Amino acid sequence: QVQLEESGGGMLQAGGSLRLSCAASVRASSSAAMGWFRRAPGKQREFVAAISWSASNTYYRDSVKGRFTISKDNAKSTMYLQMDELKPEDTAVYYCAAGGGIRTVLAGESDYWGQGTQVTVSS
């Protein structure tokens, strides 16, 4: 059983930056693709970014390209999401996901999910 724990959320003004972390309880991150998703109030969960198991390939939703950067440190079993130039529309609970290949992550069908961390961006 893999447990994921997100951290780094907070409240800030538009244009600011945050770095989210997702710590895995075991070294799952070194052998599995991982990703970030978010759910805004009143909306469905949506894909944000994903990274292959080797970290050689990354994927982003169009609205965050150029502003968000996903990365992972396999030695620390931790994945990160650097979020710059934050906008009010980025306000959401952010979840990390792990397990399966990159297609599984991109489809939002990973076996393991964290509890989420709140990001609130004010204008």
N, C-alpha and C positions, 0 to 999 in steps of 0.2 A: 504494500500500500504506500503510495506516494502522497505526501502532504505538501501543499504549496501555501506560502504565506506572503501576501503582498504588504508593502510598506512604502511610505514616502508621499502619500496623498496629503492634500491640504487645501487651504483657501488662499487665493492670491488674485491680483488684478491682471487684466488682459495685458499681454506682452511679456509676462514673467515666465519663469522656467521652473520645472520640477523634474526630479528623477525618481521614478518608481523602481522598486526592487521586488523581485519574486524569488524567495528562497525555497529550495526544494529540500525535503527531509532526507532524501537519499541522492545518490549521484545519478538521478534520472536525467538530469539536464545534459549530461555528456553523451547520452545515447538516444535522445529523443528530440524531435522538433518541439518548439514551444511558441507560445503566442500571447498577445494581449487582446482583450476584447473590452468593450465598455457598454454600459446601459445607462442612457440618459432618462430622466423622469418622464414617464408616459410613453417611452419608446422601447422598441425591441433591442435586444443585445446586438451589437454590431462588431465586426472585425476591425481591429486597429492595425496590428503589425504581427509578423511572424518571422521566425528564424529557424533555419534548418539545424539539424543536430550538430553538424560540423561548424556552424556559424558562417559558412561560406556563402549562403544565400539568405537574403532578407526580402520581406514583402510588406507593403504598406497600402492602406486605403488612400485613395487619391487626396482626400481632404487634409491628410497629415504629412504627405510627402514634402520633404524639405524642411519640416519643422520637428518631426519626431525621429529618434534614432533608437533602434532596438539592438541589443547586444547581449552576450552571455559570457560568463566566466565559468567554464566547466570545473575548474579546480575548486571553486567555491559553491558549485551547484546553484548558481544564482543568475537570473536573467534581469536585464534592466530595460527601462524605457525612458530615455532622455526626451523631455518634452519642452521645446522652446517656442517662443512667440505664441503662447497660449491664448486662446480665444474663448469668449463665453460659451460658444457652441461645443467646446471640449468638455464642458461640465458633465460629469457622469461618475458612476462607480466603475472603476477599472478592475478587471479580473485577469489573472494569468491562467494559462492552460498549458498542459504538458501531456505527452503520451501519443504514440503513433507517429506516422510519418508526416511530412509537411502537408500533404493533401488532407489528412485527417484534421490537422490543426486549422488549416484554412477553412475547412467546412464547419468548424466549430464543434467537432465531434470527439475531442480529446477525452480521455478517461478521467483525467484529474484536473480539478479546478480549485482556485483559491477562493477565499471568502469575499475578496474585493476591498478596494481602498477608494475613498471618496476624493474626487478632485472637483473643486468649485472655483470657477473663474468669473470674476465680476468685471463689468465694463467700466 
